[in-house]
Amino acid sequence: MRNILTTVLFCLLLLAGTLTGIFLPDKEFSVKEKRKLTTFPKLSSKEIFSGDFCRSLETYLADQFPARDSWVTVSTLAERALGKKENNGVYFAKDGYLIDIHKHFPLKQLDANLDAVKRLSDAVAPDGIPVTLMLVPTAAFIHADKLPAFAPNANQRAIIDYAKNKGINVTDVADVLLKHRNEALYYKTDHHWTSLGAYYAYAEWMLSHGRDAAPLSEWTVETLYDGFRGTTYIKTGDPFAAHDTIEAVYRVPTHRVDYNNGYYIADSIYERDLLQGNNPYGVFLNSNQATTVVYGGGTGKLLIIKDSYANTFAQFPVDDFEETHLIDMRFFRGSVQNYIRVNGITEVLVLYNIPNFTEDTDAARIGR
């Protein structure tokens, strides 16, 4: 009898929430999740018979449900109480880690993106400009031992090997990250790597180019934020989630930084004001911008074509080069080849985390 009453009460609450949502205006963007929310799907006979309308409606109702964040937390608590090991695309892993689930990767988009990198490499090779690809494994690979037993987990190393077989110059950072996996290489509540993880990858990249990275003992490590909860926490709303620490690592504390061709000029690669907002990770290079140029004290001009993993990585090479340029293909609409020519770029690094690179349709424009 008690189970029946509980079920009826839950259904009534769900119905009330759905009906309430009908009379409330749709939200277009979730500040907390930093993404666009689904609006009411297009209604047509084609959409109905294909099943696309029902799938879109389900996503719409989930995104627009009143007090959605609170319901996410309730759902997580219920799942964990029932002994389940995942919720909302996140594994509840050992040692307090919340790790994004990646069960498979779309090979069609991966092929398109790898072909784009190869086209760029071939196009600039006559000018003596090397192009390197760094596909960074996520915590799901490096901390696979922390995942629930028998948890489905896509093979990220296979993606790196696949890229190598395409004839692309690949800096493989999987082994060095695995070597240091007992250190804090990834945030427990966010999908990004930490500054420490990025440093080890930077050192490997330097070594692969015949250069020596300054030992970590020669860098200044500064705690920027000590109560960080990131994207995987947001997906679960787990009230018992850990608090991570965001650290800056630098040799020179200030740099001239040009965002979007003079739209905004800063004197540091760290936007400390963002630490108090909804995106503390955005402290690194002002989150994601179409173009960014950091002026350093080295020689040559490096271009990093990137996703947000490169924001943390970039704090290391900025003093090895005269200029470090960053392009985010999600916002950049120009020709990469033309950008290289106009700005006198001498070296290119394409840096993405593996799941993002296999899914990002914008990365297919890299070769243009």
GIVEN-V7451 format. One line per field, one symbol per residue. psi: psi as a letter, one per 20 degrees, with the letter a starting at -180 (. if undefined). burial: I if it has 24 or more other C-alpha atoms within 12 Angstrom, else O. A space follows every 50 residues. Layout:
# GIVEN-V7451
psi=???
burial=???
This chain:
# GIVEN-V7451
psi=gghghggggghggggggghghhiqqqphpohgilqqqprpqporhghghi ihggghhggghghjpqlgghhggggghgghhjjqjqpljppnrqkjpopq pnhrqohghggghhhgggggghhighjkoqpqpoopqrhhghkhiiqqpj ppoqnhhhgghgghiikqopoojgghhhhkijrmhqqhjqirrrhgghgh gghggghijkqpppqhijqpopphpjkppbhhghhhkoijqrprppqqor hphqqppoplljhpprjqionhhihjbimhhihoklcpqgqppppajbqr oppopraihihghhigihjiqgpoqppoihhpjapgghggghjkpiqppo oqqggghiiohhiijhi.
burial=OOOOOOOOOOOOOOOOOIOOOOOOOOOOOOOOIOOOIOOIOOOOOOOOOO OOOOOOOOOIIIIIIIOIIOIIIOIIIOOOOOOOIIIIIIIIIOOIIIII IIOOOOOOOIIIIIIIIIIIIOOIOOOOIIIIIIIIIIIIIIIIOIIIOO IOIIIIIOIIOIIOOOOIIIIIIIOIIIOOIOOIIIIIIIIIIIIIIIII IIIIIIOOOOOOIOOOOOOOOOOIIOOIIIIIIIIIIIOOIIOIIIIIII IIOOIIIIIIOOOOOOOIIIIIOOIOOOIIIIIIIIIIIIIIIIIIOOOI IIIIIIIIIIIIIIIIIIIIIIIIIIIIIIOIOOOIIOIIOOOIIIIIII IIIIIIIIIIOIIIIIII
